[in-house]
Amino acid sequence: MSHTINHLKKLRLQRSELAVPGSSPEMIDKAANSAADFVFLDIEDAVAPPDKERARKNIIQALNDIDWRAKGKTVSVRINGLDTHYMYRDVVDVMEQAGDRLDTILVPKVGVPADLYMVEAMVNQIEMAKGYKTRVGLEALIETALGMANVEAIAATPGRLEAMHFGVADYAASNKARTVNIGGLNPDYPGDQWHFALSRMTVACRAYGLRAIDGPFGDFSDPEGYIAGAKRAAALGIEGKWAIHPSQIALANDVFSPPEKEVARARRILEVLKEAEALGKGAAALDGKMIDAASERMARNVLAVNEAIGRAGQAHMAAQ
C-alpha cells in the first residue's frame, strides 16, 4: 500500500436514491415513507423555472416538518447550477431555514474543483452564523465533459465532499452521444457505452474516499434494463443507483445488497484468516481458493454494507 491512504469520508447507505421534484408536496410525502435509502429533493432539472421558488419553499417545509432521520432516510437537496441565478438563493434559503435538518447538498454539473469551493464557502458561513451543530455534506454530480475531464481533481477536493454521482443524461448531451433512452444502451455500440465514464469516476471516488453512485435509467417501464444497468455498475464498484420512479427502489435495493450467501462467505473468510494468523500464516484456503489480506478487505466491505442495511431496516420498521 502507498503511504498515502484516503479513508472513506462518510459511510452512508445509498443503494437507492429516489429523485423527487420539490414542486410536488405529495410526492415528497410519499418519498419519506418509501423504502429508499436516500431521497434527494430537487430544485434543478425536475422543476420548471416558474416553479422554482415554490419548490424551494416546499422543500424547506418538508425538511422541517418530516423527521427524515427517524424514518431511516438520508435526505439531500439538489440545488440549481452555479451558472444560474437560482443557485445562491437555493443555498442561502435552504441552509438558513432548514440546514440542521439536511444531510447533503447535491451540486449539479460540477466541472472544476472551484465549483465545490464556492458552495462550501457559503455553507461554512451559514453554519457558523446559525450555530448549527450538524454538518452538511456535499455531493458532486459529474454530468459534463468538463466534469469528467477533471474528475480526479474534483474528487481530491478537500472539505465536505463525500460522494460523486454519474449524471448520464446531461453527460450524453455534453458529449453529443447518440442515445435512445436515458441510461440505456445504443445498439450500435459494442458493449456498454457508459463503462469508461462510470469506471473512471468510480476509481476517482475510491482513490479519495468518496462514495460512487450511478444516476438515472429513464425507462421505468423496463425493469430488466434497469437491473442490467445496475448490475454492470455494481460490478465496477458503484454502491447505489438513482430511482426516478418508486418502482425502481426495490430493484436498486436488491442489486446493491450483498446476497446472504456472500455475507456468510465474508464472515467465514474473516474466521479462516484469523485461524491462519494464529498459526503464523498470512494466507489460507477456503473452498479450494486462496484468501489473504485483500480477501479480508473485500469481506469487511461486504459486512459493512450488510450492517448498514440492518440498521436502516430497523429504523424503517420503527417509523411505521
C-alpha positions in Angstrom: 0.0 0.0 0.0 1.0 3.6 -0.6 1.9 5.7 2.4 -0.9 7.9 1.2 -4.3 6.5 2.1 -7.6 8.3 1.8 -10.1 6.6 4.0 -13.8 6.7 3.3 -15.0 10.1 4.4 -18.6 9.2 5.3 -20.3 5.9 5.3 -24.0 6.2 4.2 -26.3 3.5 2.9 -27.1 4.7 -0.6 -28.3 1.7 -2.5 -31.3 3.5 -3.8 -31.6 7.3 -4.3 -35.1 8.5 -5.0 -35.3 11.7 -7.1 -38.3 13.8 -6.0 -39.3 17.2 -7.6 -39.7 19.9 -5.0 -42.7 21.2 -6.8 -44.8 18.2 -5.6 -45.5 18.1 -1.8 -47.5 14.9 -2.4 -44.5 13.1 -3.9 -42.3 14.4 -1.1 -44.6 12.9 1.5 -44.6 9.6 -0.3 -40.9 9.6 -0.6 -40.5 10.0 3.1 -42.4 6.7 3.6 -40.8 4.8 0.8 -38.1 2.1 1.1 -35.5 4.3 -0.5 -32.2 4.7 1.5 -31.6 8.2 0.2 -34.0 10.9 -1.1 -33.0 14.0 -3.0 -35.4 16.8 -3.2 -34.9 18.5 -6.5 -35.0 22.2 -7.3 -33.0 21.8 -10.6 -33.9 19.9 -13.7 -37.2 18.4 -12.5 -38.6 21.8 -11.7 -39.7 24.4 -14.4 -38.3 27.9 -13.9 -41.6 29.5 -12.9 -42.0 26.8 -10.1 -38.5 27.0 -8.6 -39.3 29.5 -5.8 -42.4 27.5 -4.8 -40.4 24.2 -4.9 -37.7 25.7 -2.7 -40.3 26.7 -0.1 -41.9 23.2 -0.3 -38.6 21.6 0.3 -37.8 23.8 3.3 -41.2 23.0 4.8 -40.7 19.2 4.2 -37.2 19.3 5.8 -38.7 20.9 8.9 -42.0 19.0 9.1 -40.8 15.5 8.4 -38.4 13.6 10.7 -36.4 12.0 7.9 -33.8 10.5 10.2 -36.4 8.8 12.3 -37.7 7.2 9.1 -34.2 5.9 8.3 -33.7 8.3 5.4 -30.8 10.3 4.3 -32.1 13.5 2.8 -30.4 15.7 0.2 -31.3 18.7 -1.9 -30.2 19.2 -5.5 -29.6 22.9 -6.0 -29.5 24.7 -9.3 -26.3 25.0 -11.2 -23.7 27.7 -10.5 -24.4 29.2 -13.9 -27.9 30.1 -12.9 -29.3 32.9 -10.8 -31.3 30.4 -8.7 -28.3 28.7 -7.1 -27.3 31.3 -4.4 -30.9 31.6 -3.1 -31.2 27.8 -3.0 -28.2 27.5 -0.7 -29.0 30.5 1.4 -32.7 29.8 2.0 -32.4 26.0 2.5 -29.4 26.3 4.8 -30.7 29.2 6.8 -34.2 27.9 7.3 -33.5 24.1 7.4 -29.8 23.5 7.4 -29.8 21.5 10.6 -32.4 19.1 9.1 -30.4 18.4 5.9 -27.8 15.7 5.3 -26.2 16.7 2.0 -26.4 19.1 -0.9 -26.1 17.7 -4.4 -24.2 20.1 -6.7 -25.1 19.6 -10.3 -22.9 19.9 -13.4 -19.6 20.2 -11.4 -16.9 21.0 -13.9 -13.9 22.1 -11.8 -13.0 21.9 -8.0 -13.7 25.6 -7.6 -17.4 24.9 -8.2 -17.5 23.0 -4.9 -15.3 25.6 -3.2 -18.0 28.2 -3.8 -20.8 26.1 -2.4 -18.6 25.0 0.6 -17.7 28.6 1.4 -21.4 29.6 1.5 -22.4 26.5 3.6 -19.5 27.1 6.0 -20.5 30.7 6.7 -24.2 29.9 7.2 -23.5 27.0 9.6 -21.3 29.3 11.7 -23.8 32.1 11.6 -26.7 29.9 12.6 -24.7 27.9 15.2 -25.7 24.6 13.8 -24.3 21.5 15.5 -24.8 19.3 12.4 -22.6 19.4 9.3 -24.0 19.2 5.8 -22.0 17.2 3.3 -21.6 17.9 -0.4 -22.1 15.5 -3.3 -20.9 16.3 -6.9 -22.9 15.4 -9.9 -20.5 14.6 -12.8 -22.5 15.1 -15.9 -20.5 17.1 -18.4 -17.4 16.5 -20.5 -15.6 19.1 -18.4 -16.5 17.4 -15.2 -15.3 14.0 -16.4 -12.1 15.6 -17.7 -11.4 16.9 -14.2 -13.0 14.1 -12.2 -9.8 13.2 -10.3 -9.1 16.8 -9.3 -12.8 17.2 -8.2 -12.6 14.0 -6.2 -9.5 15.4 -4.4 -11.3 18.5 -3.3 -10.8 18.8 0.5 -13.7 19.5 2.9 -17.3 18.4 2.7 -17.3 16.4 -0.5 -18.3 12.8 0.3 -19.8 11.3 -2.9 -19.9 11.7 -6.7 -22.8 10.7 -9.0 -22.8 10.0 -12.7 -25.4 12.0 -14.5 -25.8 10.1 -17.7 -28.4 12.3 -19.4 -26.5 15.6 -19.4 -23.3 13.7 -19.9 -24.6 12.2 -23.1 -25.8 15.7 -24.2 -22.4 17.2 -23.3 -20.6 14.6 -25.4 -23.2 14.7 -28.2 -23.6 11.0 -27.7 -26.3 9.1 -29.6 -28.7 7.6 -27.1 -32.2 6.1 -27.3 -33.1 6.2 -23.6 -31.6 7.9 -20.5 -29.0 5.5 -19.2 -29.9 2.9 -21.9 -27.5 1.4 -24.4 -27.1 2.3 -28.1 -27.3 -1.0 -30.1 -24.7 0.4 -32.5 -22.1 0.4 -29.7 -20.3 -2.9 -29.0 -20.9 -3.1 -25.2 -21.7 -0.6 -22.6 -21.0 2.9 -23.8 -21.1 4.3 -20.2 -18.5 1.8 -18.9 -15.5 4.1 -19.3 -17.1 7.1 -17.6 -18.5 5.1 -14.7 -15.3 3.3 -14.2 -13.2 6.5 -14.3 -15.5 8.2 -11.8 -15.5 5.1 -9.5 -11.7 4.9 -9.5 -11.5 8.6 -8.6 -14.0 8.1 -5.8 -12.2 5.1 -4.3 -8.8 6.9 -4.5 -10.1 9.8 -2.5 -12.5 8.2 0.0 -15.8 9.0 -1.7 -19.0 7.1 -2.4 -19.7 6.3 -6.0 -23.3 6.5 -7.2 -24.9 5.7 -10.6 -27.5 8.1 -12.0 -30.9 7.5 -13.7 -32.4 5.0 -16.0 -35.1 6.7 -17.8 -37.4 3.9 -19.0 -39.2 3.0 -15.8 -41.4 0.5 -17.8 -38.3 -1.6 -18.4 -37.2 -3.1 -15.1 -35.0 -5.6 -16.8 -33.0 -2.8 -18.4 -32.7 -1.0 -15.1 -31.5 -4.2 -13.3 -28.9 -4.9 -16.1 -27.5 -1.4 -15.8 -27.4 -1.6 -12.0 -25.6 -4.9 -12.1 -23.0 -3.6 -14.5 -22.5 -0.6 -12.2 -22.2 -2.8 -9.1 -19.6 -4.9 -10.9 -17.4 -1.8 -11.2 -17.7 -0.9 -7.5 -20.7 1.5 -7.6 -22.7 1.3 -4.4 -26.1 2.6 -5.5 -28.3 4.0 -8.2 -30.9 6.6 -8.7 -34.6 5.8 -8.8 -36.7 8.2 -10.9 -39.8 6.2 -10.2 -40.9 4.4 -7.0 -40.9 1.1 -8.8 -37.1 1.3 -9.2 -36.4 1.5 -5.5 -36.8 -2.2 -4.8 -34.7 -3.0 -7.9 -31.8 -0.9 -6.7 -32.0 -2.2 -3.1 -31.9 -5.7 -4.3 -29.0 -5.3 -6.7 -26.8 -3.3 -4.3 -27.5 -5.5 -1.3 -25.0 -8.4 -0.8 -26.7 -11.8 -1.0 -26.9 -13.8 2.2 -24.5 -16.3 0.7 -22.0 -13.6 0.1 -22.4 -12.3 3.6 -21.9 -15.8 5.0 -18.8 -16.3 3.0 -17.4 -12.9 4.1 -17.8 -13.9 7.7 -16.1 -17.3 7.0 -13.2 -15.5 5.3 -12.5 -13.5 8.5 -12.8 -16.6 10.6 -10.4 -18.6 8.5 -7.9 -15.8 8.2 -7.9 -15.3 12.0 -7.2 -19.0 12.4 -4.4 -18.8 9.9 -2.9 -15.8 11.7 -2.8 -17.7 15.0 -0.7 -20.2 13.1 1.7 -17.5 11.8 0.3 -17.7 8.2 -0.6 -14.7 6.1 -2.8 -16.6 3.7 -5.2 -19.5 3.8 -7.5 -21.7 1.7 -11.3 -21.6 1.7 -13.4 -23.8 -0.5 -10.3 -24.6 -2.6 -9.4 -21.0 -3.2 -6.6 -18.9 -1.7 -7.6 -16.0 0.6 -5.3 -13.3 2.0 -5.3 -9.7 3.3 -7.0 -8.5 0.1 -9.8 -11.0 0.7 -10.2 -9.7 4.2 -10.6 -6.1 3.0 -13.3 -7.2 0.4 -15.0 -9.3 3.1 -15.1 -6.3 5.5 -16.6 -4.2 2.8 -19.5 -6.7 2.3 -20.1 -6.9 6.1 -20.1 -3.1 6.5 -22.8 -2.7 3.9 -24.8 -5.6 5.4 -24.7 -4.0 8.8 -25.8 -0.6 7.4 -28.7 -2.3 5.7 -29.7 -3.9 9.0 -29.6 -0.6 10.9 -31.7 1.1 8.1 -34.2 -1.7 8.2 -34.7 -1.3 11.9 -35.2 2.4 11.6 -37.7 2.0 8.8 -39.7 -0.6 10.8 -39.7 1.6 13.9 -41.0 4.5 11.8 -44.0 2.5 10.5 
